[in-house]
Amino acid sequence: MFSGNYPFHDIKNDFQVIFAVKHGRRPSHPSHDLCQTRGLNDKVWDLIKTCWATEPSERPSAGQIVEQLRALPSRPVDDRPLDNFNNLFPSQVLHEANNPFSPLAARVDDTDNIVTWSTWRGRY
């Protein structure tokens, strides 16, 4: 979100990412200026790191995260109405033109190419 890259963008294999996280590796602190422009500062980075705690009891709750984000001195004012949400079913949301994942809708609807367990076992 801050850097414009996926976490672990330097690792090309999903299994290697899983292995890295399992062994305690976390994404590094992005340092380019765009990150700061987007709001990444030391307090936000510290909050992110607390969310990565190995022990769930050491992680902040969603309410605590919201409190900490609201307490940031330079946070932008959010004027969006509180009830401005989309209550469509996920399958309907996917078909909306402004949804960044809408190109995938055709793939989801292509039921002729769904591979079930029984067809997979027979093919491979």
CNS distance restraints for C-alpha pairs under 8 A (distance, minus, plus):
assign (resid   1 and name CA) (resid   5 and name CA) 7.28 0.50 0.50
assign (resid   2 and name CA) (resid  30 and name CA) 7.92 0.50 0.50
assign (resid   2 and name CA) (resid  34 and name CA) 7.42 0.50 0.50
assign (resid   2 and name CA) (resid  35 and name CA) 4.80 0.50 0.50
assign (resid   2 and name CA) (resid  36 and name CA) 7.80 0.50 0.50
assign (resid   2 and name CA) (resid  38 and name CA) 5.78 0.50 0.50
assign (resid   2 and name CA) (resid  39 and name CA) 7.29 0.50 0.50
assign (resid   2 and name CA) (resid  40 and name CA) 6.42 0.50 0.50
assign (resid   3 and name CA) (resid  30 and name CA) 6.25 0.50 0.50
assign (resid   3 and name CA) (resid  32 and name CA) 7.66 0.50 0.50
assign (resid   3 and name CA) (resid  34 and name CA) 6.90 0.50 0.50
assign (resid   3 and name CA) (resid  35 and name CA) 5.32 0.50 0.50
assign (resid   5 and name CA) (resid   9 and name CA) 6.32 0.50 0.50
assign (resid   7 and name CA) (resid  27 and name CA) 5.88 0.50 0.50
assign (resid   8 and name CA) (resid  17 and name CA) 6.79 0.50 0.50
assign (resid   8 and name CA) (resid  27 and name CA) 5.92 0.50 0.50
assign (resid  11 and name CA) (resid  16 and name CA) 6.88 0.50 0.50
assign (resid  11 and name CA) (resid  17 and name CA) 6.47 0.50 0.50
assign (resid  12 and name CA) (resid  16 and name CA) 7.77 0.50 0.50
assign (resid  13 and name CA) (resid  17 and name CA) 6.59 0.50 0.50
assign (resid  14 and name CA) (resid  18 and name CA) 6.37 0.50 0.50
assign (resid  15 and name CA) (resid  19 and name CA) 6.11 0.50 0.50
assign (resid  16 and name CA) (resid  20 and name CA) 6.03 0.50 0.50
assign (resid  17 and name CA) (resid  21 and name CA) 6.20 0.50 0.50
assign (resid  18 and name CA) (resid  22 and name CA) 6.02 0.50 0.50
assign (resid  19 and name CA) (resid  23 and name CA) 6.25 0.50 0.50
assign (resid  20 and name CA) (resid  24 and name CA) 6.48 0.50 0.50
assign (resid  20 and name CA) (resid  25 and name CA) 5.20 0.50 0.50
assign (resid  20 and name CA) (resid  26 and name CA) 7.72 0.50 0.50
assign (resid  21 and name CA) (resid  25 and name CA) 4.93 0.50 0.50
assign (resid  21 and name CA) (resid  26 and name CA) 6.28 0.50 0.50
assign (resid  26 and name CA) (resid  52 and name CA) 7.91 0.50 0.50
assign (resid  29 and name CA) (resid  45 and name CA) 7.48 0.50 0.50
assign (resid  30 and name CA) (resid  35 and name CA) 6.84 0.50 0.50
assign (resid  31 and name CA) (resid  35 and name CA) 6.74 0.50 0.50
assign (resid  31 and name CA) (resid  36 and name CA) 7.95 0.50 0.50
assign (resid  32 and name CA) (resid  36 and name CA) 7.38 0.50 0.50
assign (resid  33 and name CA) (resid  37 and name CA) 6.35 0.50 0.50
assign (resid  34 and name CA) (resid  38 and name CA) 6.16 0.50 0.50
assign (resid  35 and name CA) (resid  39 and name CA) 6.45 0.50 0.50
assign (resid  35 and name CA) (resid  40 and name CA) 5.44 0.50 0.50
assign (resid  36 and name CA) (resid  40 and name CA) 4.78 0.50 0.50
assign (resid  36 and name CA) (resid  41 and name CA) 6.18 0.50 0.50
assign (resid  39 and name CA) (resid  44 and name CA) 7.91 0.50 0.50
assign (resid  39 and name CA) (resid  75 and name CA) 7.67 0.50 0.50
assign (resid  40 and name CA) (resid  44 and name CA) 5.85 0.50 0.50
assign (resid  40 and name CA) (resid  45 and name CA) 6.60 0.50 0.50
assign (resid  41 and name CA) (resid  45 and name CA) 6.14 0.50 0.50
assign (resid  42 and name CA) (resid  46 and name CA) 6.04 0.50 0.50
assign (resid  43 and name CA) (resid  47 and name CA) 6.26 0.50 0.50
assign (resid  43 and name CA) (resid  72 and name CA) 7.93 0.50 0.50
assign (resid  44 and name CA) (resid  48 and name CA) 6.22 0.50 0.50
assign (resid  44 and name CA) (resid  69 and name CA) 7.64 0.50 0.50
assign (resid  45 and name CA) (resid  49 and name CA) 6.22 0.50 0.50
assign (resid  46 and name CA) (resid  50 and name CA) 6.33 0.50 0.50
assign (resid  47 and name CA) (resid  51 and name CA) 6.48 0.50 0.50
assign (resid  47 and name CA) (resid  65 and name CA) 7.54 0.50 0.50
assign (resid  47 and name CA) (resid  68 and name CA) 7.95 0.50 0.50
assign (resid  48 and name CA) (resid  52 and name CA) 6.79 0.50 0.50
assign (resid  49 and name CA) (resid  53 and name CA) 7.00 0.50 0.50
assign (resid  50 and name CA) (resid  58 and name CA) 7.48 0.50 0.50
assign (resid  50 and name CA) (resid  59 and name CA) 5.75 0.50 0.50
assign (resid  50 and name CA) (resid  60 and name CA) 6.97 0.50 0.50
assign (resid  51 and name CA) (resid  59 and name CA) 5.07 0.50 0.50
assign (resid  51 and name CA) (resid  60 and name CA) 6.36 0.50 0.50
assign (resid  52 and name CA) (resid  59 and name CA) 7.06 0.50 0.50
assign (resid  53 and name CA) (resid  58 and name CA) 6.03 0.50 0.50
assign (resid  53 and name CA) (resid  59 and name CA) 5.67 0.50 0.50
assign (resid  54 and name CA) (resid  58 and name CA) 7.63 0.50 0.50
assign (resid  55 and name CA) (resid  59 and name CA) 7.05 0.50 0.50
assign (resid  60 and name CA) (resid  64 and name CA) 5.69 0.50 0.50
assign (resid  60 and name CA) (resid  65 and name CA) 6.24 0.50 0.50
assign (resid  61 and name CA) (resid  65 and name CA) 6.27 0.50 0.50
assign (resid  62 and name CA) (resid  66 and name CA) 6.24 0.50 0.50
assign (resid  63 and name CA) (resid  67 and name CA) 6.22 0.50 0.50
assign (resid  64 and name CA) (resid  68 and name CA) 6.19 0.50 0.50
assign (resid  65 and name CA) (resid  69 and name CA) 6.15 0.50 0.50
assign (resid  66 and name CA) (resid  70 and name CA) 6.04 0.50 0.50
assign (resid  67 and name CA) (resid  71 and name CA) 6.16 0.50 0.50
assign (resid  68 and name CA) (resid  72 and name CA) 6.64 0.50 0.50
assign (resid  69 and name CA) (resid  75 and name CA) 7.61 0.50 0.50
assign (resid  70 and name CA) (resid  75 and name CA) 7.16 0.50 0.50
assign (resid  80 and name CA) (resid  84 and name CA) 7.15 0.50 0.50
assign (resid  88 and name CA) (resid  92 and name CA) 5.91 0.50 0.50
assign (resid  88 and name CA) (resid  93 and name CA) 5.99 0.50 0.50
assign (resid  89 and name CA) (resid  93 and name CA) 6.33 0.50 0.50
assign (resid  90 and name CA) (resid  94 and name CA) 6.29 0.50 0.50
assign (resid  91 and name CA) (resid  95 and name CA) 7.03 0.50 0.50
assign (resid  92 and name CA) (resid  96 and name CA) 6.97 0.50 0.50
assign (resid  93 and name CA) (resid  99 and name CA) 7.10 0.50 0.50
assign (resid  94 and name CA) (resid  99 and name CA) 6.36 0.50 0.50
assign (resid  94 and name CA) (resid 101 and name CA) 6.31 0.50 0.50
assign (resid  94 and name CA) (resid 102 and name CA) 5.12 0.50 0.50
assign (resid  94 and name CA) (resid 104 and name CA) 7.71 0.50 0.50
assign (resid  94 and name CA) (resid 105 and name CA) 5.92 0.50 0.50
assign (resid  95 and name CA) (resid  99 and name CA) 7.35 0.50 0.50
assign (resid  95 and name CA) (resid 102 and name CA) 5.37 0.50 0.50
assign (resid  95 and name CA) (resid 105 and name CA) 6.01 0.50 0.50
assign (resid  96 and name CA) (resid 102 and name CA) 6.39 0.50 0.50
assign (resid  97 and name CA) (resid 102 and name CA) 6.29 0.50 0.50
assign (resid  98 and name CA) (resid 102 and name CA) 7.52 0.50 0.50
assign (resid 101 and name CA) (resid 105 and name CA) 7.28 0.50 0.50
assign (resid 102 and name CA) (resid 106 and name CA) 7.98 0.50 0.50
assign (resid 103 and name CA) (resid 107 and name CA) 7.86 0.50 0.50
assign (resid 104 and name CA) (resid 108 and name CA) 6.41 0.50 0.50
assign (resid 105 and name CA) (resid 109 and name CA) 6.15 0.50 0.50
assign (resid 106 and name CA) (resid 110 and name CA) 6.15 0.50 0.50
assign (resid 110 and name CA) (resid 114 and name CA) 7.33 0.50 0.50
assign (resid 115 and name CA) (resid 119 and name CA) 6.08 0.50 0.50
assign (resid 115 and name CA) (resid 120 and name CA) 6.06 0.50 0.50
assign (resid 116 and name CA) (resid 120 and name CA) 5.99 0.50 0.50
assign (resid 117 and name CA) (resid 121 and name CA) 6.10 0.50 0.50
assign (resid 118 and name CA) (resid 122 and name CA) 6.34 0.50 0.50
assign (resid 119 and name CA) (resid 123 and name CA) 6.22 0.50 0.50
assign (resid 120 and name CA) (resid 124 and name CA) 6.08 0.50 0.50
